[in-house]
Amino acid sequence: MRYGRVVAFNAYSDPHGSGVPPDTRLGLQQSGVRLMDIPNHRKEAADKAIIVDFCLFAVEYKVGCWPVLFFQSSTERHICI
């Protein structure tokens, strides 16, 4: 592997809003993606969950790992890296 391996792959979604369809959820879970259902009725709930996960990642994988964040907004239909 040229760049290493993926050690964690999390996806965050609002299960009550425009959440991930059931067939897509199943495919993601079978691919090893950890789905995090974050209700959107609390302001910035997903943002705070991502920050906590980044901190936990930094504690667990201290050396040699780099976190990468891919973000897709429900209002902006483009992907930011």
N, CA and C of each residue as an Amber inpcrd file, in Angstrom:
protein
   243
   0.8300000  -1.1810000   0.0000000   0.0000000   0.0000000   0.0000000
   0.8720000   1.2420000   0.0000000   0.6310000   2.0570000  -0.9450000
   1.4660000   3.2440000  -1.0890000   1.2450000   4.2490000   0.0320000
   0.0110000   4.4650000   0.4220000  -0.2880000   5.4970000   1.4160000
  -0.7700000   4.9340000   2.7480000  -0.8160000   3.6390000   2.8930000
  -1.2780000   3.0540000   4.1400000  -2.6970000   2.5290000   4.0190000
  -3.3030000   2.2770000   5.1500000  -4.6370000   1.6920000   5.1500000
  -5.6080000   2.5840000   5.9130000  -6.8690000   2.3990000   5.6410000
  -7.9180000   3.1220000   6.3510000  -8.1630000   2.3900000   7.6700000
  -8.0650000   3.1060000   8.7790000  -8.2630000   2.4830000  10.0870000
  -9.6300000   2.8050000  10.6810000 -10.2860000   3.8380000  10.1710000
 -11.6240000   4.1980000  10.6500000 -12.3510000   4.9210000   9.5230000
 -13.6220000   4.5840000   9.3540000 -14.4280000   5.2350000   8.3200000
 -15.8130000   5.4440000   8.9080000 -16.1230000   6.6810000   9.2690000
 -17.4050000   7.0170000   9.8850000 -18.2180000   7.9000000   8.9540000
 -19.5320000   7.7300000   8.9790000 -20.4530000   8.5870000   8.2290000
 -21.5010000   9.1040000   9.2000000 -21.8150000  10.3850000   9.1000000
 -22.7570000  11.0410000  10.0050000 -23.9870000  11.4600000   9.2190000
 -25.1700000  11.1880000   9.7510000 -26.4050000  11.4640000   9.0330000
 -27.5310000  11.7570000  10.0120000 -28.4790000  12.5580000   9.5490000
 -29.6920000  12.8180000  10.3100000 -30.7160000  11.7600000   9.9200000
 -31.0660000  10.8520000  10.8250000 -31.9720000   9.7640000  10.4610000
 -33.3990000  10.2140000  10.1890000 -33.7860000  11.3930000  10.6590000
 -35.1640000  11.8570000  10.4990000 -35.3140000  12.8620000   9.3620000
 -34.2240000  13.4110000   8.9140000 -34.2890000  14.3960000   7.8270000
 -34.0900000  13.7020000   6.4990000 -33.1430000  14.1930000   5.7330000
 -32.8330000  13.5720000   4.4430000 -31.7770000  12.5040000   4.6620000
 -32.0460000  11.5980000   5.5690000 -31.0950000  10.5580000   5.9470000
 -30.7380000   9.6240000   4.8140000 -29.8920000   8.6840000   5.1140000
 -29.4130000   7.7250000   4.1340000 -30.4970000   6.6750000   3.8980000
 -30.8470000   6.3990000   2.6320000 -31.8510000   5.3780000   2.3470000
 -31.4310000   4.0060000   2.8810000 -32.3920000   3.1440000   3.2450000
 -32.0760000   1.8470000   3.8540000 -31.1330000   0.9790000   3.0300000
 -31.2880000   0.9340000   1.7020000 -30.3990000   0.0970000   0.8990000
 -28.9720000   0.6420000   0.8810000 -28.8370000   1.9670000   0.8990000
 -27.5060000   2.5820000   0.9570000 -26.8700000   2.3480000   2.3220000
 -27.6660000   2.4550000   3.3940000 -27.1680000   2.1880000   4.7480000
 -26.5960000   0.7760000   4.8390000 -27.3430000  -0.1850000   4.3040000
 -26.9050000  -1.5770000   4.3480000 -25.5850000  -1.7520000   3.6040000
 -25.4770000  -1.1630000   2.4260000 -24.2440000  -1.2530000   1.6490000
 -23.0650000  -0.6250000   2.3630000 -23.2830000   0.5310000   2.9930000
 -22.2080000   1.1860000   3.7390000 -21.7640000   0.3320000   4.9250000
 -22.7350000  -0.1960000   5.6600000 -22.4050000  -1.0280000   6.8170000
 -21.6590000  -2.2840000   6.4010000 -22.0640000  -2.8990000   5.2980000
 -21.3780000  -4.0960000   4.8200000 -19.9750000  -3.7850000   4.3200000
 -19.7220000  -2.5280000   3.9610000 -18.4000000  -2.1070000   3.5030000
 -17.4870000  -1.7080000   4.6600000 -18.0050000  -1.7440000   5.8750000
 -17.1890000  -1.4090000   7.0310000 -17.3230000   0.0230000   7.5100000
 -18.2650000   0.7600000   6.9590000 -18.4800000   2.1410000   7.3880000
 -19.3150000   2.1400000   8.6610000 -18.8780000   2.9100000   9.6430000
 -19.6210000   3.0570000  10.9000000 -20.5730000   4.2390000  10.7470000
 -21.8750000   3.9620000  10.7350000 -22.8730000   5.0200000  10.5520000
 -23.2490000   5.6270000  11.8960000 -23.2080000   6.9430000  11.9420000
 -23.5520000   7.6740000  13.1580000 -24.8320000   8.4550000  12.8790000
 -25.9270000   8.0860000  13.5410000 -27.1910000   8.8010000  13.3950000
 -27.2090000   9.9740000  14.3690000 -27.1880000  11.1770000  13.8230000
 -27.1540000  12.3950000  14.6300000 -28.4290000  13.1800000  14.3430000
 -29.3740000  13.2240000  15.2890000 -30.5950000  14.0050000  15.0640000
 -30.2610000  15.4760000  14.8510000 -30.8910000  16.0840000  13.8740000
 -30.5890000  17.4600000  13.5070000 -31.3910000  18.4830000  14.3010000
 -32.2130000  18.0450000  15.2550000 -32.9980000  19.0260000  16.0060000
 -32.1550000  19.7720000  17.0330000 -30.9390000  19.3170000  17.2840000
 -30.0200000  20.0520000  18.1580000 -28.9810000  20.7470000  17.2910000
 -28.8100000  22.0340000  17.4870000 -27.8890000  22.8210000  16.6800000
 -26.4640000  22.3030000  16.8130000 -25.8290000  22.0960000  15.6980000
 -24.4220000  21.6790000  15.6090000 -24.1470000  20.3320000  16.2550000
 -25.1320000  19.4700000  16.3680000 -24.9260000  18.1640000  16.9990000
 -23.9350000  17.3160000  16.2060000 -24.0690000  17.3010000  14.8920000
 -23.1530000  16.5140000  14.0700000 -21.7390000  17.0870000  14.1380000
 -21.6220000  18.4170000  14.1300000 -20.3050000  19.0510000  14.2230000
 -19.5860000  18.6300000  15.4990000 -20.3100000  18.6380000  16.5970000
 -19.7140000  18.2780000  17.8800000 -19.3370000  16.7930000  17.9170000
 -20.1590000  15.9360000  17.3170000 -19.8360000  14.5040000  17.2720000
 -18.5700000  14.2660000  16.4540000 -18.4190000  14.9850000  15.3500000
 -17.2210000  14.8440000  14.5120000 -15.9850000  15.3240000  15.2690000
 -16.0850000  16.4310000  15.9800000 -14.9500000  16.9470000  16.7530000
 -14.5250000  15.9440000  17.8150000 -15.4860000  15.3610000  18.5190000
 -15.1690000  14.3470000  19.5410000 -14.4940000  13.1440000  18.8990000
 -15.0100000  12.6830000  17.7540000 -14.3930000  11.5420000  17.0800000
 -12.9790000  11.8580000  16.6080000 -12.7400000  13.0850000  16.1420000
 -11.3800000  13.4670000  15.7450000 -10.4380000  13.4390000  16.9490000
 -10.8920000  13.9190000  18.0960000 -10.0700000  13.9020000  19.3110000
  -9.7670000  12.4640000  19.7520000 -10.7760000  11.6160000  19.7230000
 -10.5630000  10.2140000  20.0860000  -9.6170000   9.5300000  19.1150000
  -9.7200000   9.8540000  17.8360000  -8.8100000   9.3100000  16.8290000
  -7.3720000   9.7250000  17.1360000  -7.1850000  10.9890000  17.4900000
  -5.8400000  11.4900000  17.7910000  -5.2340000  10.7960000  18.9980000
  -6.0510000  10.4690000  19.9810000  -5.5520000   9.7810000  21.1760000
  -5.2060000   8.3270000  20.8490000  -6.0450000   7.6780000  20.0610000
  -5.8440000   6.2540000  19.7650000  -4.7120000   6.0200000  18.7690000
  -4.6120000   6.8470000  17.7380000  -3.5910000   6.6810000  16.6930000
  -2.6470000   7.8660000  16.7510000  -1.7020000   7.8200000  17.6770000
  -0.8530000   8.9810000  17.9470000   0.1430000   9.2730000  16.8400000
   0.7440000   8.2440000  16.2470000   1.8150000   8.4620000  15.2840000
   1.4840000   7.7400000  13.9800000   1.7530000   8.4070000  12.8720000
   1.6620000   7.7550000  11.5790000   0.2940000   7.7390000  10.9330000
  -0.7010000   8.3410000  11.5420000  -2.0460000   8.3870000  10.9510000
  -2.4590000   9.8320000  10.7480000  -3.1650000  10.0630000   9.6670000
  -3.6530000  11.3980000   9.3600000  -5.1520000  11.3410000   9.1400000
  -5.9340000  12.0710000   9.9320000  -7.3790000  12.0800000   9.7010000
  -7.7080000  12.8950000   8.4500000  -8.6770000  12.4220000   7.6970000
  -9.1440000  13.1100000   6.4960000 -10.6520000  13.2750000   6.6330000
 -11.1490000  14.4560000   6.3470000 -12.5780000  14.7230000   6.4750000
 -13.1540000  15.0470000   5.1040000 -14.1440000  14.2640000   4.6950000
 -14.9320000  14.5440000   3.4960000 -16.2870000  15.0210000   3.9950000
 -16.7630000  16.0970000   3.4440000 -17.9930000  16.7000000   3.9610000
 -18.9660000  16.9580000   2.8230000 -20.2200000  16.5670000   3.0290000
 -21.2770000  16.9200000   2.0860000 -22.4150000  17.5400000   2.8670000
 -22.7340000  18.7590000   2.5390000 -23.8120000  19.4770000   3.2010000
 -25.1380000  19.1360000   2.5480000 -26.1940000  19.1200000   3.3510000
 -27.5130000  18.8580000   2.7820000 -28.0240000  20.0530000   1.9770000
 -27.4950000  21.2310000   2.2370000 -27.9180000  22.4160000   1.4850000
 -26.9990000  22.7070000   0.3120000 -25.7410000  22.3560000   0.4250000
 -24.7840000  22.5380000  -0.6520000 -24.4650000  21.1710000  -1.2300000
 -24.7890000  20.9290000  -2.4590000 -24.6660000  19.6100000  -3.0680000
 -23.2850000  19.3320000  -3.6490000 -22.2560000  19.9190000  -3.1030000
 -20.9110000  19.6200000  -3.5440000 -20.1340000  19.0340000  -2.3740000
 -19.0610000  18.3820000  -2.6660000 -18.2530000  17.7500000  -1.6200000
 -17.0160000  18.5920000  -1.3750000 -16.7190000  18.8500000  -0.1220000
 -15.5310000  19.6220000   0.2590000 -14.5480000  18.6860000   0.9500000
 -13.2780000  18.8970000   0.7070000 -12.2470000  18.0970000   1.3810000
 -11.4200000  19.0220000   2.2470000
